[in-house]
Amino acid sequence: MDVKIEPLWKEVLQTEFDKEYFVELTAFVRNEYLTKTIFPPAPLIFNAFNTCPFDKVKVVIIGQDPYHGPGQAHGLCFSVNEGVAFPPSLINIFKEIERDLGIAMPAFGNLTRWAEQGVLLLNATLTVKAHQAGSHQGKGWEIFTDAVIRNLAEKKDNLVFMLWGNYAQQKGTVIHPIRHLVLKSVHPSPLSAYRGFIGCGHFSVANKYLVEKGLGEIKW
């Protein structure tokens, strides 16, 4: 398994990599990739970190699980590879951007361009078994991604955290709301999007905050 993480992230998270839970998680994940179909492809497990280095992070969006269909997941939450149909939550994200900022829905759902501008697209669980949502939950990934959020919240200032849905909001309880901008809404899934996600204005609010802090807006 060829899995690498960006050097500064590796330095920040080294104490996690050395812990027993992560050693056990690594053994579990390695065996899963050897014996089953797992997403995303192994080299992309840390894609969110490699595309958005620690010192470049401006916005954090928290998802739950990677997509579990063929060709979808590539290590960035809510994002899909070019040529893959937009999942329903991603459609609603683009709808809100269009409503909020007047930016038309793009031709593809690959959000790498966001990550390259400083948007950490972090799933709580970084791997999943094909066609089995949640299949790698409770194996240690959540402990690791809690540590990621905690390190960001403690070591950086003026981040924007977008917490969509109860799960993301629970992950974000360590974030100090004075030190950072914490934006909360229901999840963009079709089950809840029209109960507060559509109309939340998070993308324009985030850009306004980033500009005020001298950090430069995101081209959503």
QUIQUI-V773462 format. One line per field, one symbol per residue. ss: DSSP state (@ for helix, = for strand, . for the rest). Layout:
# QUIQUI-V773462
ss->???
This chain:
# QUIQUI-V773462
ss->......@@@@@@@@@@@..@@@@@@@@@@@@@@@@..==..@@@..@@@@@..@@@..=====........................@@@@@@@@@@@@@@..........@@@@...=====....==..=........@@@@@@@@@@@@@@@....=====.@@@@@@.........=====.......@@@......@@@@@@@@@@@........
